[in-house]
């Protein structure tokens, strides 16, 4: 079972940085599927398996990639 969460990204990223950031989530276990909001690029939707990861793990993944982020929907 997956659940989706919304994350706010503090940094402004160009297209290449956005793709690299999304790949960082896609290269993890836990059923991660991440995509940026189509018109608000500072919002990231992440679908994940709560049996594999907790929401705070997602913030840690962002921080590992040099991005400061906050969870909007826990």
PyMOL Python script that loads the backbone (N, CA, C, O; Angstrom):
from pymol import cmd

cmd.read_pdbstr("""\
ATOM      1  N   UNK A   1       0.848  -1.178   0.000  1.00  0.00           N
ATOM      2  CA  UNK A   1       0.000   0.000   0.000  1.00  0.00           C
ATOM      3  C   UNK A   1       0.892   1.238   0.000  1.00  0.00           C
ATOM      4  O   UNK A   1       1.884   1.296   0.727  1.00  0.00           O
ATOM      5  N   UNK A   2       0.542   2.205  -0.801  1.00  0.00           N
ATOM      6  CA  UNK A   2       1.293   3.453  -0.820  1.00  0.00           C
ATOM      7  C   UNK A   2       0.431   4.592  -0.319  1.00  0.00           C
ATOM      8  O   UNK A   2      -0.799   4.538  -0.352  1.00  0.00           O
ATOM      9  N   UNK A   3       1.108   5.614   0.142  1.00  0.00           N
ATOM     10  CA  UNK A   3       0.448   6.842   0.554  1.00  0.00           C
ATOM     11  C   UNK A   3       1.203   7.994  -0.082  1.00  0.00           C
ATOM     12  O   UNK A   3       2.365   7.846  -0.460  1.00  0.00           O
ATOM     13  N   UNK A   4       0.553   9.137  -0.203  1.00  0.00           N
ATOM     14  CA  UNK A   4       1.205  10.285  -0.825  1.00  0.00           C
ATOM     15  C   UNK A   4       1.315  11.423   0.176  1.00  0.00           C
ATOM     16  O   UNK A   4       0.436  11.636   1.012  1.00  0.00           O
ATOM     17  N   UNK A   5       2.424  12.146   0.064  1.00  0.00           N
ATOM     18  CA  UNK A   5       2.686  13.263   0.957  1.00  0.00           C
ATOM     19  C   UNK A   5       3.143  14.444   0.110  1.00  0.00           C
ATOM     20  O   UNK A   5       3.650  14.269  -0.998  1.00  0.00           O
ATOM     21  N   UNK A   6       2.958  15.641   0.642  1.00  0.00           N
ATOM     22  CA  UNK A   6       3.360  16.852  -0.050  1.00  0.00           C
ATOM     23  C   UNK A   6       4.516  17.492   0.700  1.00  0.00           C
ATOM     24  O   UNK A   6       4.473  17.634   1.922  1.00  0.00           O
ATOM     25  N   UNK A   7       5.551  17.876  -0.041  1.00  0.00           N
ATOM     26  CA  UNK A   7       6.745  18.472   0.550  1.00  0.00           C
ATOM     27  C   UNK A   7       6.985  19.836  -0.094  1.00  0.00           C
ATOM     28  O   UNK A   7       6.860  19.990  -1.309  1.00  0.00           O
ATOM     29  N   UNK A   8       7.327  20.816   0.727  1.00  0.00           N
ATOM     30  CA  UNK A   8       7.698  22.136   0.222  1.00  0.00           C
ATOM     31  C   UNK A   8       9.216  22.207   0.139  1.00  0.00           C
ATOM     32  O   UNK A   8       9.908  21.887   1.105  1.00  0.00           O
ATOM     33  N   UNK A   9       9.736  22.627  -1.014  1.00  0.00           N
ATOM     34  CA  UNK A   9      11.168  22.748  -1.247  1.00  0.00           C
ATOM     35  C   UNK A   9      11.543  24.220  -1.148  1.00  0.00           C
ATOM     36  O   UNK A   9      10.929  25.062  -1.803  1.00  0.00           O
ATOM     37  N   UNK A  10      12.539  24.534  -0.340  1.00  0.00           N
ATOM     38  CA  UNK A  10      12.935  25.925  -0.136  1.00  0.00           C
ATOM     39  C   UNK A  10      13.755  26.485  -1.295  1.00  0.00           C
ATOM     40  O   UNK A  10      13.602  27.653  -1.653  1.00  0.00           O
ATOM     41  N   UNK A  11      14.622  25.662  -1.883  1.00  0.00           N
ATOM     42  CA  UNK A  11      15.517  26.134  -2.930  1.00  0.00           C
ATOM     43  C   UNK A  11      14.804  26.246  -4.276  1.00  0.00           C
ATOM     44  O   UNK A  11      13.834  25.539  -4.551  1.00  0.00           O
ATOM     45  N   UNK A  12      15.315  27.153  -5.103  1.00  0.00           N
ATOM     46  CA  UNK A  12      14.891  27.242  -6.492  1.00  0.00           C
ATOM     47  C   UNK A  12      15.888  26.437  -7.310  1.00  0.00           C
ATOM     48  O   UNK A  12      17.096  26.649  -7.210  1.00  0.00           O
ATOM     49  N   UNK A  13      15.380  25.513  -8.118  1.00  0.00           N
ATOM     50  CA  UNK A  13      16.245  24.645  -8.905  1.00  0.00           C
ATOM     51  C   UNK A  13      15.947  24.820 -10.386  1.00  0.00           C
ATOM     52  O   UNK A  13      14.798  25.030 -10.777  1.00  0.00           O
ATOM     53  N   UNK A  14      16.992  24.730 -11.210  1.00  0.00           N
ATOM     54  CA  UNK A  14      16.760  24.743 -12.652  1.00  0.00           C
ATOM     55  C   UNK A  14      16.297  23.341 -13.070  1.00  0.00           C
ATOM     56  O   UNK A  14      16.225  22.432 -12.242  1.00  0.00           O
ATOM     57  N   UNK A  15      15.989  23.177 -14.346  1.00  0.00           N
ATOM     58  CA  UNK A  15      15.426  21.899 -14.820  1.00  0.00           C
ATOM     59  C   UNK A  15      16.365  20.721 -14.568  1.00  0.00           C
ATOM     60  O   UNK A  15      15.912  19.645 -14.177  1.00  0.00           O
ATOM     61  N   UNK A  16      17.653  20.909 -14.786  1.00  0.00           N
ATOM     62  CA  UNK A  16      18.615  19.815 -14.574  1.00  0.00           C
ATOM     63  C   UNK A  16      18.688  19.444 -13.097  1.00  0.00           C
ATOM     64  O   UNK A  16      18.742  18.262 -12.760  1.00  0.00           O
ATOM     65  N   UNK A  17      18.690  20.431 -12.223  1.00  0.00           N
ATOM     66  CA  UNK A  17      18.722  20.172 -10.781  1.00  0.00           C
ATOM     67  C   UNK A  17      17.451  19.468 -10.328  1.00  0.00           C
ATOM     68  O   UNK A  17      17.501  18.588  -9.468  1.00  0.00           O
ATOM     69  N   UNK A  18      16.316  19.848 -10.899  1.00  0.00           N
ATOM     70  CA  UNK A  18      15.047  19.203 -10.552  1.00  0.00           C
ATOM     71  C   UNK A  18      15.081  17.727 -10.930  1.00  0.00           C
ATOM     72  O   UNK A  18      14.673  16.874 -10.142  1.00  0.00           O
ATOM     73  N   UNK A  19      15.562  17.423 -12.127  1.00  0.00           N
ATOM     74  CA  UNK A  19      15.615  16.032 -12.570  1.00  0.00           C
ATOM     75  C   UNK A  19      16.551  15.206 -11.706  1.00  0.00           C
ATOM     76  O   UNK A  19      16.240  14.063 -11.371  1.00  0.00           O
ATOM     77  N   UNK A  20      17.686  15.768 -11.345  1.00  0.00           N
ATOM     78  CA  UNK A  20      18.633  15.075 -10.479  1.00  0.00           C
ATOM     79  C   UNK A  20      18.017  14.818  -9.101  1.00  0.00           C
ATOM     80  O   UNK A  20      18.193  13.746  -8.522  1.00  0.00           O
ATOM     81  N   UNK A  21      17.302  15.805  -8.591  1.00  0.00           N
ATOM     82  CA  UNK A  21      16.646  15.679  -7.296  1.00  0.00           C
ATOM     83  C   UNK A  21      15.586  14.581  -7.339  1.00  0.00           C
ATOM     84  O   UNK A  21      15.505  13.766  -6.421  1.00  0.00           O
ATOM     85  N   UNK A  22      14.778  14.551  -8.389  1.00  0.00           N
ATOM     86  CA  UNK A  22      13.759  13.510  -8.529  1.00  0.00           C
ATOM     87  C   UNK A  22      14.394  12.126  -8.651  1.00  0.00           C
ATOM     88  O   UNK A  22      13.866  11.152  -8.116  1.00  0.00           O
ATOM     89  N   UNK A  23      15.526  12.037  -9.353  1.00  0.00           N
ATOM     90  CA  UNK A  23      16.232  10.752  -9.469  1.00  0.00           C
ATOM     91  C   UNK A  23      16.709  10.261  -8.103  1.00  0.00           C
ATOM     92  O   UNK A  23      16.725   9.059  -7.839  1.00  0.00           O
ATOM     93  N   UNK A  24      17.094  11.193  -7.245  1.00  0.00           N
ATOM     94  CA  UNK A  24      17.560  10.810  -5.903  1.00  0.00           C
ATOM     95  C   UNK A  24      16.459  10.073  -5.145  1.00  0.00           C
ATOM     96  O   UNK A  24      16.745   9.142  -4.392  1.00  0.00           O
ATOM     97  N   UNK A  25      15.215  10.476  -5.333  1.00  0.00           N
ATOM     98  CA  UNK A  25      14.108   9.783  -4.683  1.00  0.00           C
ATOM     99  C   UNK A  25      13.814   8.467  -5.384  1.00  0.00           C
ATOM    100  O   UNK A  25      13.484   7.480  -4.727  1.00  0.00           O
ATOM    101  N   UNK A  26      13.926   8.437  -6.695  1.00  0.00           N
ATOM    102  CA  UNK A  26      13.634   7.229  -7.457  1.00  0.00           C
ATOM    103  C   UNK A  26      14.648   6.124  -7.260  1.00  0.00           C
ATOM    104  O   UNK A  26      14.360   4.965  -7.556  1.00  0.00           O
ATOM    105  N   UNK A  27      15.830   6.457  -6.766  1.00  0.00           N
ATOM    106  CA  UNK A  27      16.873   5.456  -6.568  1.00  0.00           C
ATOM    107  C   UNK A  27      16.850   4.850  -5.178  1.00  0.00           C
ATOM    108  O   UNK A  27      17.843   4.256  -4.757  1.00  0.00           O
ATOM    109  N   UNK A  28      15.766   4.978  -4.465  1.00  0.00           N
ATOM    110  CA  UNK A  28      15.649   4.471  -3.091  1.00  0.00           C
ATOM    111  C   UNK A  28      14.632   3.341  -3.020  1.00  0.00           C
ATOM    112  O   UNK A  28      13.701   3.287  -3.824  1.00  0.00           O
ATOM    113  N   UNK A  29      14.809   2.438  -2.056  1.00  0.00           N
ATOM    114  CA  UNK A  29      13.771   1.428  -1.815  1.00  0.00           C
ATOM    115  C   UNK A  29      12.578   2.088  -1.138  1.00  0.00           C
ATOM    116  O   UNK A  29      12.682   3.215  -0.654  1.00  0.00           O
ATOM    117  N   UNK A  30      11.490   1.418  -1.104  1.00  0.00           N
ATOM    118  CA  UNK A  30      10.317   1.928  -0.392  1.00  0.00           C
ATOM    119  C   UNK A  30       9.219   2.405  -1.313  1.00  0.00           C
ATOM    120  O   UNK A  30       8.317   3.123  -0.880  1.00  0.00           O
ATOM    121  N   UNK A  31       9.277   2.021  -2.573  1.00  0.00           N
ATOM    122  CA  UNK A  31       8.205   2.366  -3.493  1.00  0.00           C
ATOM    123  C   UNK A  31       8.076   3.841  -3.769  1.00  0.00           C
ATOM    124  O   UNK A  31       6.969   4.331  -3.995  1.00  0.00           O
ATOM    125  N   UNK A  32       9.177   4.561  -3.755  1.00  0.00           N
ATOM    126  CA  UNK A  32       9.120   6.001  -3.949  1.00  0.00           C
ATOM    127  C   UNK A  32       8.801   6.385  -5.389  1.00  0.00           C
ATOM    128  O   UNK A  32       9.389   5.863  -6.336  1.00  0.00           O
ATOM    129  N   UNK A  33       7.863   7.303  -5.526  1.00  0.00           N
ATOM    130  CA  UNK A  33       7.553   7.920  -6.803  1.00  0.00           C
ATOM    131  C   UNK A  33       7.369   9.403  -6.511  1.00  0.00           C
ATOM    132  O   UNK A  33       6.436   9.789  -5.806  1.00  0.00           O
ATOM    133  N   UNK A  34       8.246  10.226  -7.046  1.00  0.00           N
ATOM    134  CA  UNK A  34       8.189  11.658  -6.770  1.00  0.00           C
ATOM    135  C   UNK A  34       7.940  12.435  -8.052  1.00  0.00           C
ATOM    136  O   UNK A  34       8.450  12.084  -9.116  1.00  0.00           O
ATOM    137  N   UNK A  35       7.140  13.508  -7.936  1.00  0.00           N
ATOM    138  CA  UNK A  35       6.949  14.408  -9.068  1.00  0.00           C
ATOM    139  C   UNK A  35       6.665  15.811  -8.553  1.00  0.00           C
ATOM    140  O   UNK A  35       6.025  15.999  -7.518  1.00  0.00           O
ATOM    141  N   UNK A  36       7.154  16.786  -9.301  1.00  0.00           N
ATOM    142  CA  UNK A  36       6.945  18.180  -8.948  1.00  0.00           C
ATOM    143  C   UNK A  36       5.569  18.632  -9.421  1.00  0.00           C
ATOM    144  O   UNK A  36       5.059  18.152 -10.434  1.00  0.00           O
ATOM    145  N   UNK A  37       4.986  19.544  -8.689  1.00  0.00           N
ATOM    146  CA  UNK A  37       3.728  20.165  -9.089  1.00  0.00           C
ATOM    147  C   UNK A  37       3.949  20.860 -10.427  1.00  0.00           C
ATOM    148  O   UNK A  37       5.006  21.453 -10.640  1.00  0.00           O
ATOM    149  N   UNK A  38       2.996  20.801 -11.312  1.00  0.00           N
ATOM    150  CA  UNK A  38       3.201  21.314 -12.667  1.00  0.00           C
ATOM    151  C   UNK A  38       3.393  22.825 -12.742  1.00  0.00           C
ATOM    152  O   UNK A  38       4.124  23.299 -13.612  1.00  0.00           O
ATOM    153  N   UNK A  39       2.769  23.584 -11.870  1.00  0.00           N
ATOM    154  CA  UNK A  39       2.903  25.038 -11.942  1.00  0.00           C
ATOM    155  C   UNK A  39       3.569  25.640 -10.708  1.00  0.00           C
ATOM    156  O   UNK A  39       3.956  26.809 -10.721  1.00  0.00           O
ATOM    157  N   UNK A  40       3.702  24.870  -9.667  1.00  0.00           N
ATOM    158  CA  UNK A  40       4.362  25.335  -8.446  1.00  0.00           C
ATOM    159  C   UNK A  40       5.533  24.407  -8.163  1.00  0.00           C
ATOM    160  O   UNK A  40       5.410  23.426  -7.430  1.00  0.00           O
ATOM    161  N   UNK A  41       6.660  24.735  -8.755  1.00  0.00           N
ATOM    162  CA  UNK A  41       7.811  23.833  -8.736  1.00  0.00           C
ATOM    163  C   UNK A  41       8.439  23.668  -7.366  1.00  0.00           C
ATOM    164  O   UNK A  41       9.329  22.836  -7.193  1.00  0.00           O
ATOM    165  N   UNK A  42       7.995  24.440  -6.396  1.00  0.00           N
ATOM    166  CA  UNK A  42       8.519  24.280  -5.036  1.00  0.00           C
ATOM    167  C   UNK A  42       7.720  23.240  -4.247  1.00  0.00           C
ATOM    168  O   UNK A  42       8.016  22.982  -3.081  1.00  0.00           O
ATOM    169  N   UNK A  43       6.715  22.649  -4.878  1.00  0.00           N
ATOM    170  CA  UNK A  43       5.923  21.602  -4.233  1.00  0.00           C
ATOM    171  C   UNK A  43       6.233  20.255  -4.872  1.00  0.00           C
ATOM    172  O   UNK A  43       6.207  20.108  -6.094  1.00  0.00           O
ATOM    173  N   UNK A  44       6.522  19.292  -4.035  1.00  0.00           N
ATOM    174  CA  UNK A  44       6.885  17.954  -4.488  1.00  0.00           C
ATOM    175  C   UNK A  44       5.910  16.946  -3.886  1.00  0.00           C
ATOM    176  O   UNK A  44       5.741  16.887  -2.668  1.00  0.00           O
ATOM    177  N   UNK A  45       5.277  16.160  -4.739  1.00  0.00           N
ATOM    178  CA  UNK A  45       4.415  15.080  -4.291  1.00  0.00           C
ATOM    179  C   UNK A  45       5.236  13.796  -4.293  1.00  0.00           C
ATOM    180  O   UNK A  45       5.934  13.492  -5.260  1.00  0.00           O
ATOM    181  N   UNK A  46       5.143  13.047  -3.195  1.00  0.00           N
ATOM    182  CA  UNK A  46       5.900  11.804  -3.086  1.00  0.00           C
ATOM    183  C   UNK A  46       4.963  10.685  -2.655  1.00  0.00           C
ATOM    184  O   UNK A  46       4.342  10.757  -1.595  1.00  0.00           O
ATOM    185  N   UNK A  47       4.867   9.656  -3.478  1.00  0.00           N
ATOM    186  CA  UNK A  47       4.139   8.442  -3.107  1.00  0.00           C
ATOM    187  C   UNK A  47       5.174   7.458  -2.557  1.00  0.00           C
ATOM    188  O   UNK A  47       6.222   7.241  -3.166  1.00  0.00           O
ATOM    189  N   UNK A  48       4.870   6.869  -1.408  1.00  0.00           N
ATOM    190  CA  UNK A  48       5.823   5.956  -0.769  1.00  0.00           C
ATOM    191  C   UNK A  48       5.074   4.886   0.015  1.00  0.00           C
ATOM    192  O   UNK A  48       3.879   5.009   0.282  1.00  0.00           O
ATOM    193  N   UNK A  49       5.798   3.845   0.373  1.00  0.00           N
ATOM    194  CA  UNK A  49       5.248   2.745   1.165  1.00  0.00           C
ATOM    195  C   UNK A  49       5.534   3.039   2.637  1.00  0.00           C
ATOM    196  O   UNK A  49       6.695   3.007   3.043  1.00  0.00           O
ATOM    197  N   UNK A  50       4.520   3.321   3.444  1.00  0.00           N
ATOM    198  CA  UNK A  50       4.747   3.648   4.858  1.00  0.00           C
ATOM    199  C   UNK A  50       5.289   2.482   5.682  1.00  0.00           C
ATOM    200  O   UNK A  50       5.741   2.681   6.810  1.00  0.00           O
ATOM    201  N   UNK A  51       5.250   1.283   5.138  1.00  0.00           N
ATOM    202  CA  UNK A  51       5.861   0.153   5.839  1.00  0.00           C
ATOM    203  C   UNK A  51       7.375   0.135   5.638  1.00  0.00           C
ATOM    204  O   UNK A  51       8.090  -0.539   6.380  1.00  0.00           O
ATOM    205  N   UNK A  52       7.866   0.868   4.641  1.00  0.00           N
ATOM    206  CA  UNK A  52       9.292   0.926   4.338  1.00  0.00           C
ATOM    207  C   UNK A  52       9.944   2.223   4.836  1.00  0.00           C
ATOM    208  O   UNK A  52      11.097   2.213   5.268  1.00  0.00           O
ATOM    209  N   UNK A  53       9.211   3.327   4.775  1.00  0.00           N
ATOM    210  CA  UNK A  53       9.751   4.643   5.107  1.00  0.00           C
ATOM    211  C   UNK A  53       8.742   5.433   5.934  1.00  0.00           C
ATOM    212  O   UNK A  53       7.536   5.196   5.859  1.00  0.00           O
ATOM    213  N   UNK A  54       9.255   6.372   6.723  1.00  0.00           N
ATOM    214  CA  UNK A  54       8.362   7.312   7.410  1.00  0.00           C
ATOM    215  C   UNK A  54       8.541   8.673   6.736  1.00  0.00           C
ATOM    216  O   UNK A  54       9.527   8.879   6.030  1.00  0.00           O
ATOM    217  N   UNK A  55       7.605   9.606   6.941  1.00  0.00           N
ATOM    218  CA  UNK A  55       7.710  10.911   6.288  1.00  0.00           C
ATOM    219  C   UNK A  55       9.027  11.630   6.566  1.00  0.00           C
ATOM    220  O   UNK A  55       9.541  12.331   5.694  1.00  0.00           O
ATOM    221  N   UNK A  56       9.567  11.470   7.742  1.00  0.00           N
ATOM    222  CA  UNK A  56      10.806  12.162   8.070  1.00  0.00           C
ATOM    223  C   UNK A  56      12.000  11.585   7.314  1.00  0.00           C
ATOM    224  O   UNK A  56      13.007  12.270   7.136  1.00  0.00           O
ATOM    225  N   UNK A  57      11.898  10.326   6.867  1.00  0.00           N
ATOM    226  CA  UNK A  57      12.930   9.754   5.999  1.00  0.00           C
ATOM    227  C   UNK A  57      12.985  10.521   4.676  1.00  0.00           C
ATOM    228  O   UNK A  57      14.055  10.679   4.089  1.00  0.00           O
ATOM    229  N   UNK A  58      11.835  10.991   4.213  1.00  0.00           N
ATOM    230  CA  UNK A  58      11.775  11.720   2.946  1.00  0.00           C
ATOM    231  C   UNK A  58      12.482  13.068   3.061  1.00  0.00           C
ATOM    232  O   UNK A  58      13.160  13.502   2.130  1.00  0.00           O
ATOM    233  N   UNK A  59      12.321  13.726   4.205  1.00  0.00           N
ATOM    234  CA  UNK A  59      13.034  14.982   4.450  1.00  0.00           C
ATOM    235  C   UNK A  59      14.534  14.709   4.487  1.00  0.00           C
ATOM    236  O   UNK A  59      15.322  15.499   3.966  1.00  0.00           O
ATOM    237  N   UNK A  60      14.928  13.609   5.093  1.00  0.00           N
ATOM    238  CA  UNK A  60      16.341  13.252   5.168  1.00  0.00           C
ATOM    239  C   UNK A  60      16.923  13.014   3.770  1.00  0.00           C
ATOM    240  O   UNK A  60      18.064  13.392   3.506  1.00  0.00           O
ATOM    241  N   UNK A  61      16.159  12.399   2.885  1.00  0.00           N
ATOM    242  CA  UNK A  61      16.618  12.181   1.517  1.00  0.00           C
ATOM    243  C   UNK A  61      16.840  13.531   0.826  1.00  0.00           C
ATOM    244  O   UNK A  61      17.832  13.719   0.122  1.00  0.00           O
ATOM    245  N   UNK A  62      15.916  14.458   1.030  1.00  0.00           N
ATOM    246  CA  UNK A  62      16.073  15.798   0.450  1.00  0.00           C
ATOM    247  C   UNK A  62      17.348  16.451   0.977  1.00  0.00           C
ATOM    248  O   UNK A  62      18.134  17.007   0.209  1.00  0.00           O
ATOM    249  N   UNK A  63      17.545  16.379   2.290  1.00  0.00           N
ATOM    250  CA  UNK A  63      18.713  17.010   2.904  1.00  0.00           C
ATOM    251  C   UNK A  63      20.016  16.374   2.428  1.00  0.00           C
ATOM    252  O   UNK A  63      21.017  17.071   2.263  1.00  0.00           O
ATOM    253  N   UNK A  64      20.015  15.065   2.207  1.00  0.00           N
ATOM    254  CA  UNK A  64      21.201  14.379   1.677  1.00  0.00           C
ATOM    255  C   UNK A  64      21.588  14.923   0.305  1.00  0.00           C
ATOM    256  O   UNK A  64      22.739  14.814  -0.118  1.00  0.00           O
ATOM    257  N   UNK A  65      20.617  15.505  -0.375  1.00  0.00           N
ATOM    258  CA  UNK A  65      20.829  16.043  -1.718  1.00  0.00           C
ATOM    259  C   UNK A  65      20.950  17.566  -1.711  1.00  0.00           C
ATOM    260  O   UNK A  65      20.827  18.209  -2.753  1.00  0.00           O
ATOM    261  N   UNK A  66      21.191  18.136  -0.537  1.00  0.00           N
ATOM    262  CA  UNK A  66      21.432  19.575  -0.432  1.00  0.00           C
ATOM    263  C   UNK A  66      20.203  20.445  -0.551  1.00  0.00           C
ATOM    264  O   UNK A  66      20.309  21.632  -0.863  1.00  0.00           O
ATOM    265  N   UNK A  67      19.028  19.868  -0.306  1.00  0.00           N
ATOM    266  CA  UNK A  67      17.782  20.615  -0.436  1.00  0.00           C
ATOM    267  C   UNK A  67      17.101  20.689   0.930  1.00  0.00           C
ATOM    268  O   UNK A  67      16.960  19.684   1.626  1.00  0.00           O
ATOM    269  N   UNK A  68      16.687  21.892   1.293  1.00  0.00           N
ATOM    270  CA  UNK A  68      15.939  22.075   2.537  1.00  0.00           C
ATOM    271  C   UNK A  68      14.447  21.960   2.213  1.00  0.00           C
ATOM    272  O   UNK A  68      13.957  22.592   1.278  1.00  0.00           O
ATOM    273  N   UNK A  69      13.740  21.159   2.986  1.00  0.00           N
ATOM    274  CA  UNK A  69      12.336  20.905   2.695  1.00  0.00           C
ATOM    275  C   UNK A  69      11.554  20.676   3.985  1.00  0.00           C
ATOM    276  O   UNK A  69      12.108  20.274   5.009  1.00  0.00           O
ATOM    277  N   UNK A  70      10.265  20.940   3.909  1.00  0.00           N
ATOM    278  CA  UNK A  70       9.343  20.680   5.011  1.00  0.00           C
ATOM    279  C   UNK A  70       8.161  19.879   4.506  1.00  0.00           C
ATOM    280  O   UNK A  70       7.714  20.055   3.372  1.00  0.00           O
ATOM    281  N   UNK A  71       7.661  19.003   5.350  1.00  0.00           N
ATOM    282  CA  UNK A  71       6.467  18.250   5.028  1.00  0.00           C
ATOM    283  C   UNK A  71       5.252  19.143   5.225  1.00  0.00           C
ATOM    284  O   UNK A  71       5.161  19.868   6.215  1.00  0.00           O
ATOM    285  N   UNK A  72       4.330  19.088   4.289  1.00  0.00           N
ATOM    286  CA  UNK A  72       3.116  19.877   4.394  1.00  0.00           C
ATOM    287  C   UNK A  72       1.965  19.020   4.893  1.00  0.00           C
ATOM    288  O   UNK A  72       1.109  19.498   5.638  1.00  0.00           O
ATOM    289  N   UNK A  73       1.942  17.763   4.489  1.00  0.00           N
ATOM    290  CA  UNK A  73       0.831  16.877   4.832  1.00  0.00           C
ATOM    291  C   UNK A  73       1.382  15.607   5.443  1.00  0.00           C
ATOM    292  O   UNK A  73       1.954  14.777   4.737  1.00  0.00           O
ATOM    293  N   UNK A  74       1.218  15.445   6.750  1.00  0.00           N
ATOM    294  CA  UNK A  74       1.698  14.228   7.411  1.00  0.00           C
ATOM    295  C   UNK A  74       0.529  13.318   7.704  1.00  0.00           C
ATOM    296  O   UNK A  74       0.713  12.235   8.260  1.00  0.00           O
TER     297      UNK A  74
END
""", "prot")
cmd.dss("prot")
cmd.show_as("cartoon", "prot")
cmd.util.cbc("prot")
cmd.orient("prot")
